[in-house]
Amino acid sequence: MNQAFTDEQQNYLKGFMAGVEARRGSLAPAGGAAGGAPADAMRAAQDATIARGGKLTAEEKAKREKHPLDRWDEVVARAEQGRFPHGVDNLLTRWHGLFFVGPTQDAFMCRLRIPGGIITTHQFRGIAAIAEECGGGYTDVTNRCNLQIRMIPADKGPEVIERLGEIGILPKGTGADNIRNISATPTAGIDPHEIIDVRPVVRALHFHILHTRDLFGLPRKFNISFDGGGRIPVLEDTADVAFTAVRVEGEALFRLALGGITGHKDFARDTGVVLPPGDAVKVSDAILRVFIANGDRTDRRKARLKYVLDAWGFDRFIAEVEKQLGAPLRRAENSVDFSAQEKHGHLGVHDQKQEGLQYIGLTLPMARVTAERMRGIAAIADRHGSGNLRLTPWQNILIIDIPREAMPQVQAEIVALGLGWEASHIRGGLVACTGAAGCKFAAAHTKQHGAALTDYLDARIAVPQPVNIHLTGCHNSCAQHYIGDIGLIGAKVERGEEEVEGYDLHVGGGAGSQQRIGRLVRPKVAHDELGPMVLNLLRAWAEEDPEASFHDFAARHDEGALRAIAEAPHPESVA
């Protein structure tokens, strides 16, 4: 029977095949989708790897067998049985925002997706209720302008995701080989110093990611960050893709930098490309598609964007991006003015660009906020502000749009919650990852040790200028220890026949205008011996040149000199 298909039958078959390709991978030759791109970019990249004789990692094989986004039924089935995922299933479940963090905690952690850290009080209250009824009763603020809910039982995972969706929070692809929450200037739209209000582009890119299935098929995780030129540093140069607001002949544009991964001692490097805000989504998409097609799927240790850039060089990579776009990108020489940034501008009371309005940056002990305090913060923002909050990369919260005359009452209500808005120059720049209390990779209890360290230092010295202290538990460097004035990464330290928690001490890191990787000064310092060493460094700075920043002080001394300062006998330890 050789009768040709009717038009109706052909349309049906086209639709059927399109559905199959979208769900399981392209059955057409590469280049079969619109624009010349393969219908399933991840599968096409895996095919190309195999054709070259490469061996896919176990994780890539699992993604190839069944796309992680199509595994929701497995997540629900395990929940009904009260089971957590293990092995590669744990990785695959992270496409739905759930992370089993055993053996440290026999629980899920849910990482949310709050683009640019912009959140309403309605959402904040909803998250508080979910954390209280399905988790540990608190949330942690992260350095990607985001929140985490912890201590979620196995049977509550799907309920958390469903309830988050009901309040407009979609944690899809917040872990594993995906684009993480977009970080951005926390004061976007209200900062008197900003060059570009990044809110529209952050929102557009957020929804583009959520609605583009190909972008959930990366070789490894990916970070995108926007700095609109405001008061609060965003640390965008630590991201895979960094958009920094600049002016070129009076025109407000983004400068494009690529390849930031400070855990591997690399900042995002300037490409020479500038673009208008309206092009940021399509340029991001093109960069991601080049990465999807060419990232390493045989070795997860070398699967980040940095390694494509190292192998190819920037010129070739940008040429591939232009090929994907079908148009050249604009080049320009730029010098970025960071003068508006304040090292601890995320704390305290500041004027907005809206006449008569202010915002206040709260201090959060160990970056953790209980459900009760979340409701209290939301109530203050509703009574005195616009019902909007901002999360910062410095692990705290801003209440915005407060009339100047209402600020004293707001401060009184913040005190009543047991919170504040001021901190010492030491405590104000403390950043710590979850640590051994909630991460199996961490070698130390970073949050607890960070609190103890700042207590010790604040009792003994008032430093002349702000300093940043970053504590991270493992090589993943979630707290970005290499960019801290004082950077600490967890390490096990031998003490007699036992091992105790401790840290490798790095000094002199920075980002933005102070961009520098911190230098290892002293490895394996026991946690209870950190205080005197850090105190010695801070005292030497304050005595030598209190008008200079700690960053500049550290730059004047080599590692040997800094180690000698840190290890000098301390008066308190002398009998």
C-alpha positions as a Python dict, from the first residue, in 0.01 Angstrom:
ca = {
    (1, 'M'): (0, 0, 0),
    (2, 'N'): (189, 305, -128),
    (3, 'Q'): (-77, 569, -87),
    (4, 'A'): (68, 908, 28),
    (5, 'F'): (-28, 1052, 366),
    (6, 'T'): (-295, 1320, 364),
    (7, 'D'): (-209, 1673, 487),
    (8, 'E'): (-396, 1601, 811),
    (9, 'Q'): (-198, 1279, 865),
    (10, 'Q'): (130, 1454, 790),
    (11, 'N'): (53, 1730, 1043),
    (12, 'Y'): (-38, 1467, 1301),
    (13, 'L'): (288, 1281, 1246),
    (14, 'K'): (492, 1601, 1263),
    (15, 'G'): (331, 1687, 1595),
    (16, 'F'): (378, 1335, 1726),
    (17, 'M'): (748, 1328, 1632),
    (18, 'A'): (805, 1675, 1776),
    (19, 'G'): (662, 1553, 2106),
    (20, 'V'): (885, 1246, 2105),
    (21, 'E'): (1192, 1458, 2027),
    (22, 'A'): (1113, 1709, 2303),
    (23, 'R'): (1060, 1434, 2560),
    (24, 'R'): (1326, 1173, 2484),
    (25, 'G'): (1576, 1325, 2241),
    (26, 'S'): (1596, 1400, 1874),
    (27, 'L'): (1514, 1124, 1625),
    (28, 'A'): (1606, 1358, 1342),
    (29, 'P'): (1958, 1431, 1219),
    (30, 'A'): (2149, 1703, 1406),
    (31, 'G'): (2039, 2041, 1282),
    (32, 'G'): (1681, 1935, 1243),
    (33, 'A'): (1525, 2199, 1469),
    (34, 'A'): (1451, 2561, 1392),
    (35, 'G'): (1755, 2781, 1347),
    (36, 'G'): (1979, 2486, 1262),
    (37, 'A'): (2005, 2371, 1625),
    (38, 'P'): (1945, 2004, 1707),
    (39, 'A'): (1602, 1921, 1849),
    (40, 'D'): (1767, 1792, 2168),
    (41, 'A'): (2092, 1977, 2225),
    (42, 'M'): (2209, 1761, 2515),
    (43, 'R'): (2160, 1437, 2327),
    (44, 'A'): (2329, 1579, 2018),
    (45, 'A'): (2631, 1676, 2230),
    (46, 'Q'): (2642, 1328, 2382),
    (47, 'D'): (2619, 1174, 2033),
    (48, 'A'): (2911, 1388, 1919),
    (49, 'T'): (3116, 1282, 2222),
    (50, 'I'): (3053, 914, 2148),
    (51, 'A'): (3130, 963, 1776),
    (52, 'R'): (3471, 1105, 1874),
    (53, 'G'): (3540, 791, 2077),
    (54, 'G'): (3465, 950, 2414),
    (55, 'K'): (3315, 761, 2707),
    (56, 'L'): (3026, 936, 2876),
    (57, 'T'): (3034, 969, 3254),
    (58, 'A'): (2782, 769, 3457),
    (59, 'E'): (2590, 1092, 3515),
    (60, 'E'): (2571, 1167, 3142),
    (61, 'K'): (2455, 811, 3073),
    (62, 'A'): (2175, 850, 3328),
    (63, 'K'): (2070, 1182, 3175),
    (64, 'R'): (2074, 1020, 2831),
    (65, 'E'): (1866, 721, 2941),
    (66, 'K'): (1585, 944, 3066),
    (67, 'H'): (1590, 1321, 3096),
    (68, 'P'): (1593, 1427, 3464),
    (69, 'L'): (1295, 1658, 3408),
    (70, 'D'): (1093, 1350, 3307),
    (71, 'R'): (1163, 1176, 3638),
    (72, 'W'): (905, 1352, 3857),
    (73, 'D'): (710, 1029, 3883),
    (74, 'E'): (1019, 869, 4040),
    (75, 'V'): (1048, 1153, 4292),
    (76, 'V'): (683, 1105, 4392),
    (77, 'A'): (712, 726, 4410),
    (78, 'R'): (1010, 743, 4646),
    (79, 'A'): (828, 995, 4864),
    (80, 'E'): (529, 762, 4894),
    (81, 'Q'): (768, 493, 5015),
    (82, 'G'): (946, 733, 5252),
    (83, 'R'): (1279, 683, 5070),
    (84, 'F'): (1555, 925, 4976),
    (85, 'P'): (1742, 898, 4645),
    (86, 'H'): (2097, 764, 4647),
    (87, 'G'): (2385, 757, 4402),
    (88, 'V'): (2311, 905, 4062),
    (89, 'D'): (1940, 929, 4152),
    (90, 'N'): (2035, 1193, 4409),
    (91, 'L'): (2195, 1401, 4133),
    (92, 'L'): (1896, 1355, 3900),
    (93, 'T'): (1648, 1461, 4171),
    (94, 'R'): (1823, 1798, 4191),
    (95, 'W'): (1666, 1895, 3856),
    (96, 'H'): (1351, 1931, 4069),
    (97, 'G'): (1521, 2137, 4340),
    (98, 'L'): (1560, 1861, 4603),
    (99, 'F'): (1900, 1759, 4743),
    (100, 'F'): (1943, 1461, 4972),
    (101, 'V'): (2218, 1579, 5208),
    (102, 'G'): (2282, 1254, 5390),
    (103, 'P'): (2470, 1126, 5576),
    (104, 'T'): (2517, 1466, 5739),
    (105, 'Q'): (2141, 1518, 5766),
    (106, 'D'): (1887, 1246, 5692),
    (107, 'A'): (1682, 1499, 5500),
    (108, 'F'): (1629, 1692, 5178),
    (109, 'M'): (1745, 2046, 5127),
    (110, 'C'): (1543, 2250, 4877),
    (111, 'R'): (1726, 2528, 4696),
    (112, 'L'): (1481, 2786, 4563),
    (113, 'R'): (1492, 3003, 4251),
    (114, 'I'): (1443, 3371, 4337),
    (115, 'P'): (1581, 3568, 4040),
    (116, 'G'): (1786, 3867, 4148),
    (117, 'G'): (1683, 3803, 4509),
    (118, 'I'): (1356, 3991, 4450),
    (119, 'I'): (1076, 3847, 4661),
    (120, 'T'): (735, 3963, 4784),
    (121, 'T'): (614, 3939, 5141),
    (122, 'H'): (340, 3702, 5023),
    (123, 'Q'): (606, 3465, 4893),
    (124, 'F'): (823, 3514, 5201),
    (125, 'R'): (535, 3419, 5430),
    (126, 'G'): (454, 3120, 5212),
    (127, 'I'): (812, 2996, 5230),
    (128, 'A'): (806, 3043, 5608),
    (129, 'A'): (495, 2825, 5632),
    (130, 'I'): (649, 2556, 5411),
    (131, 'A'): (972, 2559, 5615),
    (132, 'E'): (774, 2531, 5938),
    (133, 'E'): (535, 2257, 5824),
    (134, 'C'): (765, 2056, 5596),
    (135, 'G'): (1120, 2141, 5709),
    (136, 'G'): (1328, 2256, 6002),
    (137, 'G'): (1134, 2575, 6066),
    (138, 'Y'): (1394, 2810, 5919),
    (139, 'T'): (1557, 2916, 5592),
    (140, 'D'): (1919, 2993, 5510),
    (141, 'V'): (2008, 3296, 5296),
    (142, 'T'): (2274, 3206, 5039),
    (143, 'N'): (2538, 3406, 4855),
    (144, 'R'): (2341, 3373, 4530),
    (145, 'C'): (2060, 3602, 4653),
    (146, 'N'): (1857, 3295, 4735),
    (147, 'L'): (1700, 3082, 5009),
    (148, 'Q'): (1730, 2719, 5114),
    (149, 'I'): (1480, 2514, 5313),
    (150, 'R'): (1643, 2234, 5515),
    (151, 'M'): (1548, 1927, 5720),
    (152, 'I'): (1276, 1811, 5478),
    (153, 'P'): (1165, 1448, 5540),
    (154, 'A'): (1160, 1202, 5249),
    (155, 'D'): (781, 1200, 5223),
    (156, 'K'): (756, 1580, 5216),
    (157, 'G'): (977, 1652, 4913),
    (158, 'P'): (703, 1668, 4648),
    (159, 'E'): (476, 1868, 4878),
    (160, 'V'): (747, 2132, 4920),
    (161, 'I'): (787, 2166, 4541),
    (162, 'E'): (410, 2181, 4483),
    (163, 'R'): (350, 2441, 4754),
    (164, 'L'): (639, 2655, 4630),
    (165, 'G'): (483, 2649, 4284),
    (166, 'E'): (155, 2775, 4426),
    (167, 'I'): (329, 3096, 4542),
    (168, 'G'): (524, 3143, 4218),
    (169, 'I'): (857, 2995, 4330),
    (170, 'L'): (980, 2730, 4082),
    (171, 'P'): (1296, 2550, 4202),
    (172, 'K'): (1337, 2371, 3868),
    (173, 'G'): (1702, 2308, 3787),
    (174, 'T'): (1845, 2475, 4097),
    (175, 'G'): (2111, 2208, 4138),
    (176, 'A'): (2328, 1965, 3942),
    (177, 'D'): (2406, 2041, 3575),
    (178, 'N'): (2188, 2349, 3541),
    (179, 'I'): (2184, 2726, 3553),
    (180, 'R'): (2168, 2834, 3915),
    (181, 'N'): (1963, 3122, 4053),
    (182, 'I'): (2048, 3446, 3871),
    (183, 'S'): (2224, 3682, 4111),
    (184, 'A'): (2198, 4056, 4058),
    (185, 'T'): (2231, 4396, 4221),
    (186, 'P'): (2006, 4376, 4529),
    (187, 'T'): (1919, 4745, 4504),
    (188, 'A'): (1811, 4730, 4139),
    (189, 'G'): (1555, 4998, 4063),
    (190, 'I'): (1607, 5183, 4392),
    (191, 'D'): (1980, 5262, 4392),
    (192, 'P'): (2069, 5626, 4326),
    (193, 'H'): (2403, 5519, 4175),
    (194, 'E'): (2291, 5247, 3935),
    (195, 'I'): (2371, 5265, 3565),
    (196, 'I'): (2122, 4999, 3453),
    (197, 'D'): (1811, 4876, 3632),
    (198, 'V'): (1869, 4503, 3584),
    (199, 'R'): (1523, 4385, 3697),
    (200, 'P'): (1365, 4353, 3349),
    (201, 'V'): (1653, 4152, 3201),
    (202, 'V'): (1684, 3928, 3508),
    (203, 'R'): (1313, 3852, 3492),
    (204, 'A'): (1325, 3787, 3116),
    (205, 'L'): (1626, 3556, 3142),
    (206, 'H'): (1473, 3371, 3438),
    (207, 'F'): (1161, 3282, 3239),
    (208, 'H'): (1361, 3208, 2925),
    (209, 'I'): (1558, 2949, 3121),
    (210, 'L'): (1248, 2795, 3277),
    (211, 'H'): (1075, 2759, 2940),
    (212, 'T'): (1372, 2636, 2733),
    (213, 'R'): (1421, 2263, 2780),
    (214, 'D'): (1763, 2258, 2609),
    (215, 'L'): (1901, 2474, 2891),
    (216, 'F'): (1846, 2188, 3136),
    (217, 'G'): (2104, 1976, 2953),
    (218, 'L'): (2435, 2138, 3049),
    (219, 'P'): (2757, 1941, 3108),
    (220, 'R'): (2793, 2100, 3455),
    (221, 'K'): (2654, 2379, 3670),
    (222, 'F'): (2648, 2738, 3546),
    (223, 'N'): (2621, 3080, 3713),
    (224, 'I'): (2502, 3407, 3559),
    (225, 'S'): (2524, 3741, 3739),
    (226, 'F'): (2427, 4103, 3668),
    (227, 'D'): (2581, 4414, 3826),
    (228, 'G'): (2385, 4727, 3746),
    (229, 'G'): (2641, 4957, 3903),
    (230, 'G'): (2480, 5008, 4243),
    (231, 'R'): (2601, 5040, 4601),
    (232, 'I'): (2618, 4672, 4695),
    (233, 'P'): (2889, 4454, 4533),
    (234, 'V'): (2742, 4153, 4352),
    (235, 'L'): (3070, 3964, 4294),
    (236, 'E'): (2963, 3905, 3935),
    (237, 'D'): (3323, 3838, 3832),
    (238, 'T'): (3302, 3504, 4015),
    (239, 'A'): (3030, 3378, 3775),
    (240, 'D'): (3055, 3185, 3448),
    (241, 'V'): (2886, 3478, 3274),
    (242, 'A'): (2919, 3827, 3420),
    (243, 'F'): (2726, 4128, 3293),
    (244, 'T'): (2864, 4453, 3439),
    (245, 'A'): (2702, 4790, 3369),
    (246, 'V'): (2933, 5043, 3203),
    (247, 'R'): (2899, 5361, 2999),
    (248, 'V'): (3040, 5386, 2648),
    (249, 'E'): (3019, 5739, 2512),
    (250, 'G'): (2730, 5804, 2747),
    (251, 'E'): (2540, 5487, 2651),
    (252, 'A'): (2452, 5242, 2928),
    (253, 'L'): (2569, 4895, 2824),
    (254, 'F'): (2673, 4564, 2976),
    (255, 'R'): (3034, 4456, 2957),
    (256, 'L'): (3060, 4078, 2906),
    (257, 'A'): (3308, 3867, 3102),
    (258, 'L'): (3332, 3487, 3098),
    (259, 'G'): (3476, 3196, 3293),
    (260, 'G'): (3459, 3293, 3660),
    (261, 'I'): (3512, 2999, 3895),
    (262, 'T'): (3707, 3120, 4196),
    (263, 'G'): (3717, 2775, 4350),
    (264, 'H'): (3956, 2702, 4061),
    (265, 'K'): (4130, 3038, 4110),
    (266, 'D'): (3981, 3206, 3803),
    (267, 'F'): (3779, 3526, 3777),
    (268, 'A'): (3554, 3599, 3482),
    (269, 'R'): (3771, 3764, 3218),
    (270, 'D'): (3673, 4057, 3000),
    (271, 'T'): (3585, 3954, 2644),
    (272, 'G'): (3596, 4307, 2504),
    (273, 'V'): (3226, 4268, 2415),
    (274, 'V'): (2959, 4519, 2516),
    (275, 'L'): (2587, 4488, 2455),
    (276, 'P'): (2261, 4670, 2528),
    (277, 'P'): (2047, 4525, 2809),
    (278, 'G'): (1788, 4409, 2557),
    (279, 'D'): (2041, 4166, 2404),
    (280, 'A'): (2143, 3995, 2728),
    (281, 'V'): (1892, 3710, 2699),
    (282, 'K'): (1981, 3608, 2344),
    (283, 'V'): (2355, 3641, 2412),
    (284, 'S'): (2321, 3430, 2728),
    (285, 'D'): (2129, 3169, 2530),
    (286, 'A'): (2397, 3159, 2261),
    (287, 'I'): (2677, 3123, 2519),
    (288, 'L'): (2488, 2840, 2686),
    (289, 'R'): (2429, 2658, 2357),
    (290, 'V'): (2798, 2674, 2267),
    (291, 'F'): (2876, 2535, 2613),
    (292, 'I'): (2613, 2260, 2585),
    (293, 'A'): (2757, 2150, 2250),
    (294, 'N'): (3124, 2164, 2348),
    (295, 'G'): (3155, 2113, 2724),
    (296, 'D'): (3329, 1797, 2844),
    (297, 'R'): (3089, 1508, 2908),
    (298, 'T'): (3362, 1253, 2980),
    (299, 'D'): (3518, 1409, 3294),
    (300, 'R'): (3306, 1605, 3540),
    (301, 'R'): (3618, 1757, 3694),
    (302, 'K'): (3675, 1945, 3368),
    (303, 'A'): (3318, 2005, 3261),
    (304, 'R'): (3279, 2373, 3358),
    (305, 'L'): (3286, 2658, 3106),
    (306, 'K'): (3637, 2757, 3219),
    (307, 'Y'): (3781, 2447, 3058),
    (308, 'V'): (3625, 2517, 2718),
    (309, 'L'): (3770, 2869, 2737),
    (310, 'D'): (4112, 2734, 2841),
    (311, 'A'): (4114, 2488, 2550),
    (312, 'W'): (3981, 2722, 2285),
    (313, 'G'): (4078, 3071, 2391),
    (314, 'F'): (3832, 3360, 2409),
    (315, 'D'): (3849, 3461, 2043),
    (316, 'R'): (3735, 3121, 1920),
    (317, 'F'): (3463, 3096, 2183),
    (318, 'I'): (3320, 3440, 2103),
    (319, 'A'): (3335, 3353, 1731),
    (320, 'E'): (3120, 3046, 1801),
    (321, 'V'): (2876, 3259, 2001),
    (322, 'E'): (2851, 3502, 1708),
    (323, 'K'): (2793, 3210, 1475),
    (324, 'Q'): (2511, 3091, 1701),
    (325, 'L'): (2364, 3442, 1704),
    (326, 'G'): (2410, 3494, 1332),
    (327, 'A'): (2553, 3841, 1391),
    (328, 'P'): (2873, 4001, 1522),
    (329, 'L'): (2897, 4133, 1876),
    (330, 'R'): (3007, 4487, 1948),
    (331, 'R'): (3354, 4553, 2093),
    (332, 'A'): (3460, 4851, 2301),
    (333, 'E'): (3732, 4957, 2543),
    (334, 'N'): (3587, 5025, 2889),
    (335, 'S'): (3698, 5116, 3235),
    (336, 'V'): (3440, 5035, 3500),
    (337, 'D'): (3391, 5279, 3784),
    (338, 'F'): (3337, 5091, 4111),
    (339, 'S'): (3340, 5408, 4321),
    (340, 'A'): (2972, 5376, 4413),
    (341, 'Q'): (3026, 5037, 4578),
    (342, 'E'): (3054, 5013, 4953),
    (343, 'K'): (3217, 4708, 5103),
    (344, 'H'): (2941, 4664, 5361),
    (345, 'G'): (2670, 4858, 5181),
    (346, 'H'): (2429, 4569, 5240),
    (347, 'L'): (2387, 4673, 5603),
    (348, 'G'): (2222, 4974, 5766),
    (349, 'V'): (1997, 5253, 5642),
    (350, 'H'): (2041, 5406, 5296),
    (351, 'D'): (1852, 5652, 5078),
    (352, 'Q'): (1680, 5525, 4766),
    (353, 'K'): (1660, 5716, 4440),
    (354, 'Q'): (1287, 5759, 4506),
    (355, 'E'): (1247, 6086, 4697),
    (356, 'G'): (1183, 6036, 5068),
    (357, 'L'): (1226, 5656, 5065),
    (358, 'Q'): (1496, 5443, 5228),
    (359, 'Y'): (1594, 5079, 5263),
    (360, 'I'): (1745, 4898, 5558),
    (361, 'G'): (1979, 4599, 5545),
    (362, 'L'): (1930, 4353, 5830),
    (363, 'T'): (2192, 4144, 6007),
    (364, 'L'): (2107, 3773, 6022),
    (365, 'P'): (2302, 3553, 6267),
    (366, 'M'): (2474, 3279, 6063),
    (367, 'A'): (2257, 3382, 5762),
    (368, 'R'): (1967, 3189, 5912),
    (369, 'V'): (1616, 3319, 5975),
    (370, 'T'): (1339, 3135, 6157),
    (371, 'A'): (987, 3108, 6021),
    (372, 'E'): (865, 3333, 6304),
    (373, 'R'): (1118, 3602, 6215),
    (374, 'M'): (1033, 3567, 5846),
    (375, 'R'): (672, 3649, 5927),
    (376, 'G'): (787, 3940, 6140),
    (377, 'I'): (1005, 4082, 5862),
    (378, 'A'): (718, 4046, 5615),
    (379, 'A'): (483, 4228, 5853),
    (380, 'I'): (726, 4521, 5884),
    (381, 'A'): (761, 4542, 5505),
    (382, 'D'): (382, 4541, 5464),
    (383, 'R'): (314, 4800, 5735),
    (384, 'H'): (586, 5046, 5639),
    (385, 'G'): (713, 4953, 5293),
    (386, 'S'): (578, 4823, 4964),
    (387, 'G'): (555, 4455, 5054),
    (388, 'N'): (882, 4379, 4876),
    (389, 'L'): (1212, 4239, 5005),
    (390, 'R'): (1555, 4179, 4856),
    (391, 'L'): (1808, 3902, 4926),
    (392, 'T'): (2177, 3989, 4888),
    (393, 'P'): (2490, 3789, 4799),
    (394, 'W'): (2613, 3882, 5148),
    (395, 'Q'): (2354, 3650, 5303),
    (396, 'N'): (2117, 3911, 5441),
    (397, 'I'): (1782, 4078, 5367),
    (398, 'L'): (1683, 4431, 5267),
    (399, 'I'): (1347, 4586, 5354),
    (400, 'I'): (1286, 4850, 5087),
    (401, 'D'): (1058, 5149, 5011),
    (402, 'I'): (1033, 5278, 5369),
    (403, 'P'): (937, 5646, 5414),
    (404, 'R'): (1218, 5827, 5594),
    (405, 'E'): (989, 5935, 5877),
    (406, 'A'): (887, 5573, 5941),
    (407, 'M'): (1242, 5442, 5975),
    (408, 'P'): (1271, 5489, 6355),
    (409, 'Q'): (957, 5279, 6404),
    (410, 'V'): (1089, 5017, 6162),
    (411, 'Q'): (1413, 4998, 6358),
    (412, 'A'): (1222, 4953, 6683),
    (413, 'E'): (1022, 4667, 6532),
    (414, 'I'): (1340, 4505, 6398),
    (415, 'V'): (1489, 4514, 6749),
    (416, 'A'): (1169, 4357, 6883),
    (417, 'L'): (1231, 4064, 6646),
    (418, 'G'): (1574, 4015, 6799),
    (419, 'L'): (1751, 4138, 6485),
    (420, 'G'): (1958, 4442, 6395),
    (421, 'W'): (2092, 4646, 6104),
    (422, 'E'): (2441, 4735, 6225),
    (423, 'A'): (2749, 4517, 6263),
    (424, 'S'): (3117, 4564, 6332),
    (425, 'H'): (3359, 4598, 6042),
    (426, 'I'): (3443, 4233, 6105),
    (427, 'R'): (3100, 4078, 6154),
    (428, 'G'): (2942, 4273, 5866),
    (429, 'G'): (3149, 4090, 5606),
    (430, 'L'): (3126, 3736, 5741),
    (431, 'V'): (3020, 3481, 5477),
    (432, 'A'): (2996, 3110, 5552),
    (433, 'C'): (2867, 2807, 5365),
    (434, 'T'): (2644, 2546, 5528),
    (435, 'G'): (2943, 2354, 5656),
    (436, 'A'): (2959, 2010, 5816),
    (437, 'A'): (2622, 2060, 5987),
    (438, 'G'): (2450, 2014, 5651),
    (439, 'C'): (2702, 1910, 5385),
    (440, 'K'): (2881, 1577, 5360),
    (441, 'F'): (3177, 1732, 5178),
    (442, 'A'): (3257, 1992, 5444),
    (443, 'A'): (3557, 1935, 5670),
    (444, 'A'): (3444, 2189, 5931),
    (445, 'H'): (3139, 2348, 6094),
    (446, 'T'): (3181, 2678, 5914),
    (447, 'K'): (2882, 2872, 6048),
    (448, 'Q'): (2955, 2787, 6410),
    (449, 'H'): (3327, 2856, 6372),
    (450, 'G'): (3256, 3181, 6189),
    (451, 'A'): (3035, 3301, 6473),
    (452, 'A'): (3298, 3204, 6732),
    (453, 'L'): (3575, 3376, 6533),
    (454, 'T'): (3386, 3704, 6502),
    (455, 'D'): (3296, 3694, 6873),
    (456, 'Y'): (3663, 3647, 6957),
    (457, 'L'): (3782, 3927, 6729),
    (458, 'D'): (3511, 4179, 6816),
    (459, 'A'): (3599, 4143, 7185),
    (460, 'R'): (3962, 4237, 7115),
    (461, 'I'): (3981, 4481, 6825),
    (462, 'A'): (3783, 4747, 6639),
    (463, 'V'): (3933, 4754, 6291),
    (464, 'P'): (3950, 5086, 6103),
    (465, 'Q'): (3775, 4968, 5784),
    (466, 'P'): (3545, 4685, 5673),
    (467, 'V'): (3699, 4343, 5611),
    (468, 'N'): (3543, 4033, 5459),
    (469, 'I'): (3597, 3690, 5616),
    (470, 'H'): (3481, 3392, 5408),
    (471, 'L'): (3458, 3039, 5550),
    (472, 'T'): (3399, 2746, 5318),
    (473, 'G'): (3389, 2382, 5415),
    (474, 'C'): (3533, 2209, 5108),
    (475, 'H'): (3695, 2242, 4766),
    (476, 'N'): (3362, 2337, 4606),
    (477, 'S'): (3416, 2677, 4771),
    (478, 'C'): (3049, 2774, 4796),
    (479, 'A'): (3149, 3065, 5024),
    (480, 'Q'): (3425, 3172, 4780),
    (481, 'H'): (3711, 3170, 5029),
    (482, 'Y'): (3964, 3281, 4768),
    (483, 'I'): (3807, 3628, 4742),
    (484, 'G'): (3792, 3708, 5114),
    (485, 'D'): (4032, 3946, 5284),
    (486, 'I'): (4061, 3648, 5514),
    (487, 'G'): (3969, 3321, 5339),
    (488, 'L'): (3929, 2995, 5527),
    (489, 'I'): (3871, 2650, 5373),
    (490, 'G'): (3796, 2352, 5593),
    (491, 'A'): (4075, 2102, 5665),
    (492, 'K'): (4137, 1819, 5908),
    (493, 'V'): (4420, 1896, 6151),
    (494, 'E'): (4618, 1636, 6340),
    (495, 'R'): (4634, 1693, 6713),
    (496, 'G'): (4815, 1410, 6883),
    (497, 'E'): (4651, 1088, 6774),
    (498, 'E'): (4326, 1260, 6679),
    (499, 'E'): (4201, 1484, 6400),
    (500, 'V'): (4019, 1808, 6476),
    (501, 'E'): (3838, 2049, 6248),
    (502, 'G'): (4040, 2337, 6114),
    (503, 'Y'): (4115, 2553, 5813),
    (504, 'D'): (4374, 2654, 5558),
    (505, 'L'): (4428, 3028, 5606),
    (506, 'H'): (4432, 3245, 5293),
    (507, 'V'): (4492, 3621, 5295),
    (508, 'G'): (4445, 3913, 5057),
    (509, 'G'): (4166, 3805, 4823),
    (510, 'G'): (3915, 4041, 4667),
    (511, 'A'): (3670, 4097, 4381),
    (512, 'G'): (3564, 4386, 4161),
    (513, 'S'): (3816, 4668, 4176),
    (514, 'Q'): (4015, 4464, 4432),
    (515, 'Q'): (4018, 4148, 4222),
    (516, 'R'): (4279, 3908, 4354),
    (517, 'I'): (4298, 3542, 4456),
    (518, 'G'): (4386, 3504, 4822),
    (519, 'R'): (4725, 3349, 4900),
    (520, 'L'): (4774, 3048, 5124),
    (521, 'V'): (4956, 3176, 5431),
    (522, 'R'): (4916, 2895, 5681),
    (523, 'P'): (4770, 2547, 5614),
    (524, 'K'): (4588, 2334, 5869),
    (525, 'V'): (4507, 2572, 6153),
    (526, 'A'): (4284, 2414, 6419),
    (527, 'H'): (3954, 2600, 6451),
    (528, 'D'): (4027, 2698, 6812),
    (529, 'E'): (4365, 2846, 6711),
    (530, 'L'): (4230, 3069, 6434),
    (531, 'G'): (4139, 3363, 6653),
    (532, 'P'): (4490, 3464, 6764),
    (533, 'M'): (4633, 3427, 6411),
    (534, 'V'): (4364, 3639, 6246),
    (535, 'L'): (4387, 3890, 6531),
    (536, 'N'): (4761, 3923, 6472),
    (537, 'L'): (4701, 4004, 6106),
    (538, 'L'): (4433, 4262, 6183),
    (539, 'R'): (4644, 4429, 6452),
    (540, 'A'): (4947, 4449, 6223),
    (541, 'W'): (4732, 4619, 5959),
    (542, 'A'): (4577, 4865, 6205),
    (543, 'E'): (4921, 4957, 6340),
    (544, 'E'): (5101, 4976, 6007),
    (545, 'D'): (4853, 5175, 5798),
    (546, 'P'): (4494, 5216, 5924),
    (547, 'E'): (4416, 5453, 5634),
    (548, 'A'): (4474, 5174, 5384),
    (549, 'S'): (4239, 4881, 5328),
    (550, 'F'): (4333, 4539, 5461),
    (551, 'H'): (4349, 4430, 5098),
    (552, 'D'): (4622, 4688, 5024),
    (553, 'F'): (4805, 4599, 5347),
    (554, 'A'): (4816, 4231, 5250),
    (555, 'A'): (4936, 4314, 4897),
    (556, 'R'): (5249, 4481, 5040),
    (557, 'H'): (5366, 4162, 5212),
    (558, 'D'): (5466, 3826, 5070),
    (559, 'E'): (5334, 3497, 5205),
    (560, 'G'): (5632, 3445, 5433),
    (561, 'A'): (5592, 3783, 5598),
    (562, 'L'): (5217, 3735, 5645),
    (563, 'R'): (5273, 3390, 5794),
    (564, 'A'): (5529, 3533, 6037),
    (565, 'I'): (5278, 3797, 6145),
    (566, 'A'): (5003, 3539, 6192),
    (567, 'E'): (5222, 3299, 6389),
    (568, 'A'): (5382, 3559, 6618),
    (569, 'P'): (5344, 3474, 6989),
    (570, 'H'): (5020, 3618, 7116),
    (571, 'P'): (5013, 3803, 7449),
    (572, 'E'): (4709, 3605, 7565),
    (573, 'S'): (4890, 3275, 7512),
    (574, 'V'): (5203, 3379, 7703),
    (575, 'A'): (5205, 3264, 8064),
}
